[in-house]
Amino acid sequence: MISHGSFEQVVLPHLGAAYNLARWLTHNNHDAEDVAQEAILRAYRFFDRLRGEPKPWLLAIVRNSCFTWLRANRPADTVGFNDGIAELLPADDDGPEVQAARNCDRSVINEAIATLPAQFREVLILRELEDLSYRDIARIADVPIGTVMSRLARARRLLAKSLRTSSDISGRRMHPTQNPSGRSATP
């Protein structure tokens, strides 16, 4: 018999990651809440099948719930970060001008990520924001590790291209040796 307490201790700490993935895949807070809630119910129902780490297991359920929901509600969406992203978060000692600039940069990055096709967006979110291993992502997406690696590389290229384009449009040209975070791309 499933213990309600053990489910709460093992799975619920990852509720934020579940919602985050659902939000990135559905592009909508309300839809993400619905999908994440459905995924948590499924996780509870199948808790006795949990093997290994709970976070990848839960995120696989969330991913599958998202794509099931998208196929039913937005079929067109089913066609088909950069390691320095933490540097865009405001530090306590930064002034309001620096924080405003960083928030603007974060907004541009979020918009660029949102335009990625779902298969690339999901691996980018799982790797860069959820900090999952390639092996865990492969299990979640039910694809070989090589596919994860190629999708992640393609997602990063598409993201960099999108950020360069938005940078060029806004008049802020990025130096060729910089990655989208602004850090040097060469050691």
C-alpha positions in Angstrom: 0.0 0.0 0.0 1.3 3.5 -0.9 2.1 5.6 2.1 0.7 9.2 1.7 3.6 10.5 3.8 6.3 8.8 1.7 4.9 10.2 -1.5 4.9 13.7 0.0 8.5 13.2 1.2 9.8 11.7 -2.1 7.9 13.4 -4.9 6.5 16.7 -3.7 9.9 18.4 -3.2 10.1 18.3 -7.0 6.7 20.0 -7.6 8.5 23.2 -8.6 10.5 21.5 -11.3 7.4 19.7 -12.5 5.5 23.0 -12.9 8.5 24.7 -14.5 8.8 22.1 -17.2 5.0 22.2 -17.8 5.1 26.0 -18.1 7.9 25.9 -20.6 6.2 23.2 -22.7 2.7 24.7 -22.6 3.7 28.4 -22.7 0.9 29.2 -20.3 0.8 29.4 -16.5 -2.8 28.1 -16.2 -2.3 25.2 -18.6 0.9 24.3 -16.8 -0.9 24.2 -13.4 -3.5 21.9 -14.9 -0.9 19.6 -16.5 1.3 19.5 -13.4 -1.7 18.7 -11.3 -2.6 15.8 -13.6 1.0 14.6 -13.6 1.1 14.6 -9.8 -2.1 12.6 -9.7 -0.6 10.1 -12.2 2.6 10.0 -10.1 0.6 9.2 -7.0 -1.3 6.5 -8.8 1.9 4.9 -10.0 4.1 5.7 -7.1 4.7 2.0 -6.4 6.5 1.8 -9.8 9.1 4.4 -8.9 12.6 3.0 -9.5 15.7 5.2 -9.0 15.6 8.9 -8.6 12.2 10.6 -8.1 12.9 13.8 -10.0 13.6 12.3 -13.5 10.7 9.9 -12.9 8.3 12.7 -12.1 9.5 14.9 -14.9 9.0 12.0 -17.4 5.4 11.9 -16.2 5.1 15.7 -16.6 6.6 15.6 -20.0 4.2 12.9 -21.2 1.3 14.7 -19.6 2.3 17.9 -21.4 2.6 16.2 -24.8 -0.7 14.4 -24.3 -2.3 17.7 -23.4 -0.7 19.6 -26.3 -1.7 16.9 -28.8 -5.3 17.3 -27.6 -5.4 21.1 -27.3 -2.7 22.5 -29.5 -1.5 19.9 -32.0 0.6 22.4 -33.9 2.9 22.8 -30.9 3.9 19.1 -31.1 5.4 19.3 -34.6 8.5 18.4 -35.4 21.1 27.5 -21.4 23.6 28.5 -21.4 25.8 27.6 -18.4 26.1 31.2 -17.4 22.4 31.9 -17.2 22.7 32.2 -13.4 24.8 35.3 -13.9 21.7 37.1 -15.2 20.0 36.8 -11.8 20.3 40.0 -9.8 22.8 40.0 -7.0 21.9 41.7 -3.7 24.7 44.3 -4.1 23.7 45.3 -7.6 22.1 48.7 -8.1 18.6 49.1 -9.6 20.1 50.0 -13.1 22.1 46.7 -13.2 19.1 44.7 -12.0 16.9 46.3 -14.6 19.4 45.5 -17.4 19.6 41.9 -16.2 15.8 41.5 -16.0 15.7 42.8 -19.6 18.3 40.3 -20.6 16.4 37.5 -18.8 13.2 38.5 -20.6 15.0 38.3 -24.0 16.4 34.9 -23.1 13.0 33.6 -22.0 11.4 34.8 -25.2 14.2 33.1 -27.3 13.7 29.9 -25.4 9.9 30.1 -25.8 10.4 30.2 -29.6 12.3 26.9 -29.7 10.5 23.8 -31.0 9.3 21.7 -28.1 11.8 18.9 -28.6 14.7 21.3 -28.2 13.1 23.5 -25.6 12.5 20.5 -23.3 16.1 19.2 -23.3 17.4 22.7 -22.8 15.1 23.3 -19.8 15.9 19.9 -18.3 19.6 20.3 -18.7 20.2 24.0 -18.0 17.4 24.9 -15.6 16.7 21.6 -13.9 20.4 20.5 -14.0 19.6 16.9 -15.0 22.2 14.5 -16.5 22.1 13.4 -20.1 21.1 10.0 -18.9 18.2 11.3 -16.9 17.0 13.5 -19.8 17.2 10.5 -22.1 15.0 8.5 -19.7 12.5 11.4 -19.4 12.3 12.0 -23.1 12.5 8.3 -23.9 15.3 8.8 -26.5 18.9 7.7 -26.7 21.6 9.8 -25.0 23.0 10.7 -28.4 19.7 12.2 -29.4 19.7 14.2 -26.2 23.1 15.5 -26.9 22.3 16.4 -30.5 19.0 18.1 -29.5 20.8 20.0 -26.8 23.5 21.2 -29.2 20.9 22.2 -31.7 18.8 24.0 -29.0 21.9 25.9 -27.9 22.7 26.9 -31.5 19.2 28.0 -32.2 19.1 29.9 -28.9 22.4 31.6 -29.6 21.2 32.5 -33.2 18.0 33.9 -31.8 19.8 35.9 -29.2 22.3 37.3 -31.7 19.4 38.3 -34.0 17.6 40.1 -31.1 20.9 41.7 -30.1 21.5 42.9 -33.6 18.0 44.2 -33.9 18.3 46.1 -30.6 21.6 47.6 -31.7 23.7 45.7 -29.1 26.1 43.6 -31.1 27.6 40.7 -29.3 31.3 40.2 -29.7 32.0 37.0 -31.8 33.9 35.3 -28.9 31.0 35.8 -26.5 28.3 33.3 -25.8 24.7 34.5 -25.1 25.5 35.0 -21.4 28.1 37.6 -22.3 31.0 35.4 -21.0 33.9 34.6 -23.3 33.3 31.5 -25.3 37.0 30.6 -25.3 38.9 29.6 -22.2 
